[in-house]
């Protein structure tokens, strides 16, 4: 599943429907060694799109992967700017990196498209938001930020308890606003175990 999610990052944070007969996609792992060909794009965004396309071709060839996309209205959180405006530090890093915290993460060179995937990841042991998050901030830059939150309501009188994810996001000058929106889901119709070589 990690390979598939990497090949389709535009739907990485959305629901993936996997037929029961293909449950092995979630539990089996392979070692994949790949080398990029020469003359790949120099800028990070173009390089990401090119490698995603190459990975899709690999999955179709090696796993006989076939999937389809469906769009339906679903409950989501819209990530928007708070009334006070964003309080984000422009990144000085050149590429995305993360440091996992007990209940949160530190991110470097993160776009808003990246951030929504960190806020909702249905495959994570602990996800921040309880529904998909859609970026509606209009922010196009890259930022360095830290998010720490308490997954459950802290006990009354716990002075050092981290805030809820909603309050933690508001501390960044952003807001998670509940609403419904058309969301794409991906159904995996067919896959085969690859030949080992």
Residue pairs with C-beta under 8 A, 6 or more apart in sequence:
1 16
1 18
1 25
1 26
1 123
3 32
3 55
3 59
4 16
4 25
4 59
4 65
4 67
4 188
5 12
5 16
5 123
6 12
6 52
6 55
7 52
7 55
7 56
7 59
8 52
8 56
8 186
9 48
9 52
9 117
10 184
11 69
11 184
11 185
11 186
12 117
12 121
13 116
13 117
13 119
13 120
13 121
13 122
13 132
13 133
14 132
14 183
14 184
14 185
14 186
15 122
15 132
15 183
15 185
15 186
16 122
16 185
16 186
16 187
16 188
17 185
17 186
17 187
17 188
18 25
18 26
18 188
19 188
19 189
22 188
22 190
22 191
24 193
25 188
25 191
28 193
30 194
34 58
36 51
40 47
40 50
40 51
41 47
41 50
44 94
44 95
59 65
60 66
62 194
62 195
63 191
63 192
63 193
63 194
64 190
64 191
64 192
65 188
65 190
65 191
66 188
66 189
66 190
66 191
67 186
67 187
67 188
67 189
68 186
68 187
68 189
69 184
69 185
69 186
69 187
70 184
70 185
70 186
70 187
71 182
71 183
71 184
71 185
72 182
72 183
72 185
73 180
73 181
73 182
73 183
74 131
74 132
74 180
74 181
74 182
74 183
75 131
75 178
75 179
75 180
76 131
76 132
76 133
76 134
76 178
76 179
76 180
76 181
76 183
77 119
77 120
77 129
77 131
77 132
77 133
77 134
77 176
77 177
77 178
77 179
78 133
78 134
78 136
78 176
78 177
78 178
78 179
78 181
79 112
79 115
79 116
79 119
79 133
79 134
79 135
79 136
79 137
79 169
79 174
79 175
79 176
80 136
80 137
80 174
80 175
80 177
81 137
81 138
81 139
81 173
81 174
81 175
82 170
82 173
82 174
82 175
84 173
85 173
86 137
86 139
86 172
86 173
86 174
87 171
87 172
87 173
88 139
88 141
88 143
88 145
88 172
88 173
89 143
89 144
89 145
90 141
90 142
90 143
90 144
91 108
91 109
91 110
91 141
91 142
91 143
91 144
92 144
93 108
93 109
93 142
93 144
94 109
95 109
96 107
96 108
96 109
96 110
96 114
97 107
97 108
97 109
98 105
98 106
98 107
98 108
98 118
99 105
99 106
101 146
101 148
103 126
103 148
103 149
103 150
103 151
103 162
104 146
104 147
104 148
104 149
104 162
104 168
105 118
105 146
105 147
106 144
106 145
106 146
107 114
107 115
107 118
107 143
107 144
107 145
107 146
107 147
108 144
109 142
109 143
109 144
110 118
110 142
110 143
110 144
110 145
111 140
111 141
111 142
111 143
112 135
112 137
112 139
112 140
113 135
115 135
115 145
116 132
116 133
116 134
116 135
118 128
118 147
119 127
119 128
119 129
119 133
119 165
119 169
119 176
120 127
120 128
120 129
120 131
120 132
120 133
121 127
126 151
128 147
128 149
128 165
129 165
129 176
131 178
132 183
133 176
134 181
134 183
137 174
145 172
147 165
147 168
147 169
147 172
148 162
148 163
148 168
149 162
149 163
149 164
149 165
149 167
149 168
150 161
150 162
150 163
150 164
153 164
154 161
154 162
155 161
162 168
163 171
165 176
166 175
166 176
169 175
169 176
